[in-house]
Every structure is written in structure tokens, then in C-alpha cells.
Amino acid sequence: MTKEIAAIPMVGFLVMEKTIKEDGYITALMVTDNRGYPLEFKATTPVRPSLVQKTLYGEKLEHYISSELCGKQLVKQSGRKPKIILVPDKKLLEIAETTDNEIVAIWRSGEKIKVEELSNDLQRGTIKCASFQPIVYEGRFTEEGGKRDALAFLQNCSDHFDLVEVFERMRAALLLLAKEDSRYA
């Protein structure tokens, strides 16, 4: 059974959300198989920065928490090694600097996003989905072959399940966690 699971191509999903009280941040990683079935879910305990930390980190606070403090640790500690990690926010792309995984931001075509110029190392495109609205991606790819493989894998996954919907499931799970455990509220 273990060999069978290890051979299944996996995709990771990484999110950072504010706590219900909006006084902290929780970062979560879910790894699924190529059909969207969860294989692993991990979440950090909330990081609640002090006023001094908020002042010192300024605009870099969320990046520091999501990438440096929590994101790379969740990826490193994961028992599963996904082929690619998807994020719902382009700010999370910077975690690519701290991991060997391909990191790609995705959103539904037509969703309102902050339009920015692409930096030289980012690439953007669209994935056509068989049963769902097209997905726009933006990512840093280590090499052209890696990009081709990653996009083919995402195309295959999107033929089996709604990639963006996984973020909604993760957010719902974090809300349930907050209801069950006051530390996460």
C-alpha cells in the first residue's frame, strides 16, 4: 500500500488565513492525489504578532509569516512530497525561494485580482478545464521542462477535480478547527 501511495502523483495546496478574531494568521498545507482526494493536512497554530512585531515588519509581516516562518516549515515537515504546490495568492509565490517544489498561484478566469506587471521570472497562462471554469496560473518555474511537466500535471488534475475549490475546503476546515479548538479562533 505504501509503495502504491508513493507512486501516485500528488499536488499540494498552501494557504494563509487570518484567524476568526483577526489577531493572527494560520498557514495550512493539504496534499491530495491527482483526483483531489486528501492524503495529508497540516496547519500551524496561529501566529499572533505583537504590536512591536507589526511595526517592525510593516508590509513584510504577512510575507514573513506565510513564507519564512510557516510555509517552508509545513512543506519541509510534510510526509508527502507533492509534484507542485498551488497557492491562492501571488504573495505566496515567494515560498519558491525556500523550497524545491514548483510553486504556482491559481485563480478562476475572470476573478477580480490586483493586476500587476509580471516580473521577469514569473510566467502567466491559462489552463482549460473539462468541467470547470478555466484557471489562470502564475508561477516561477525552475526550467522549461519543469514548466511543461507541471502544466501537464495540472491539466490532468483539472480534468478530475476543481483545483480552486480545494482552497475553499481548506478554509472551511480551518473554520471548523477554530470552532473545535479555541487556540485557533
DAMO-V203343 format. One line per field, one symbol per residue. ss: DSSP state (H for helix, E for strand, L for the rest). psi: psi as a letter, one per 30 degrees, with the letter a starting at -180 (. if undefined). A space follows every 10 residues. Layout:
BEGIN
ss->???
psi->???
END
This chain:
BEGIN
ss->LHHHHHHLLE EEEEEEEELL LLLLEEEEEE EEELLLLEEE EEELLLELLL HHHHHHHHHH HHHHHHHHHH HHHHHHHLLL LLLEEEELLH HHHHHHHHLL LEEEEEEELL LLLLLLLLLL LLEEEEELLL LLLLEEEEEE LLLHHHHHHH HHHHHHHHLL LLLLHHHHHH HHHHHHHHHH LHHHL
psi->eeeeeffkkl klkklkllle fhgakkkkkk klagggkkfk kkkllkjjkl eeeeeefbff eeeeeedeee eeeeeefkfk jlekkkkfkf fffffffglf lkkkkllkkf kkljklkklf fkkkakkkke glklkklklk keleeeeeee eeeeeeefff ljeefeeeee eeeeeeeeef jfff.
END
